[in-house]
């Protein structure tokens, strides 16, 4: 089936975050899909779940969010993914990611080439490529999209720096944080001196047209060619930090794909990241109107 209206494809992990007292649907690309949908975009989630109750509940959650489950594969053998999440005294989350689950076995299907060739953007991370099957699928799928958005999402112990470099070389837009920048430079035997020089080295080495450097409470920078755009973080009372980077990326893409200026792109990104950080969970219920009111209240 040929897709004709504009849409974005998010690829990779879809799972349940298991907290001490509750469970929430999650996974970085899944979170990005949710917030892009909230910003009015048609999103296709490409992943794999188990033939089990947790998988059924994820399909139900997608339906509630008006996101199609057409490209969610059902694995008859491997279970739906779960992640054990805990918080420290600063509400920073840490995760124990279970292996040998459904999204480790995402397969390429004949329909994927057309799906990706006509997408406005293809959003992917590095965690989903930890397994041979999904890594092979991802590398093949990257041959098709016109705009490839790579969210460098280090999750120890699943960090393959050579794979990260291979993915950087295929991306048009890259998002990473300062710790990830330093780790990649170290792997490349390049001494870190400052953010700008480090980013320019990566852009030159891997021919990356656009790069976003996130810095938590210190805001973020957007590098486009030789231009740099910085924007400070929006001060909020932290609910928790789960999914804040994913909502930032969704905010960024919502304006980047619409052709807005770099300044407006960054305002939207830091605003949505802050808005979600002020709430609990990666995908809290909200309306676009509530988010716009948040921007107005903070004079953004």
Phi, psi and omega in degrees: 000126182276132178271131184247324179277154183299141179202165178239142176252127174250129187241136171131214192290137173225129194198178172248123170280122182259106177266168182306325186241000185195172178235145176221142175293142183196201189109131188307307181294329177295318178295317178300317179300317181301310184287327174297321177298319178297330179276005174098009181267147170279125186235137174248122178264122181250108184203198183209135179233169178274165176273074188205177183296320179297323177293317178302321181291327176292320176299318178297321179295317176300318179298318178299328183268004181060037174249127183296143175257014184302329185253020173266116180279149178252121180264122182283350186243319185265145183280163171298143186289142171229150178228128178274118185246139175225159179243146173266188184293345179258016182063020174275132184270146169232155191227142170248108190263118182289140180264172178054058177236178193302316185286358169285352187231036177293129182255148171281134179242158182304330183286345187291326182299312179294319179304313185280327181296333182256004179283148174292325180202153176240115184256127181213161178237189182260335184298319184296341181271017181290335182257154184298317184295307182291326177299314179299317178298313181300313182298326177287317182296332181292352177282345191259321188286156177272333179230113184250121186248113186254116175262103180288108190236079182294127176225095179304143004268014186268064180236111177247098188294326177296320176297319178304315180296321177298320180287324176301323182291343181260351189270150172263326177230131180236135173241130176208164177259176187295321179296320179293321176302311182296321182292321179292318178298320178298318178299325181274005181059037178249124183286127178286128176246312175202172185299312186298313181294319180296316179295315180299324177297315179296316180300317181290317184295319186250006179056056182262112182294322185225134180221135179248125177250114180264144185225029176060237183291351178262010175088211184205161176231144181239118182254119178239106185060237179264003181264149180229134179233121182248145176215132182286160178289150176274122181290124179219161170281121188286126168279295165201170185259009181296122175076009182296322178292328179291318178293324175303312182296320178297318177298317178303308184294327182300328177265327179296316180289336179276357177081024179285171179290156177304324180297314181289325176301314182290322177300316179295319182296307182291329179293312181292322176300316180292318180302315181286325177298330180285352181248178178259131177091160182283332185229062179290156176290134174196165177248160177299326178297319179298320179293318179296323176295322176300315178298319180295317180298329181260009175056047181255000000 
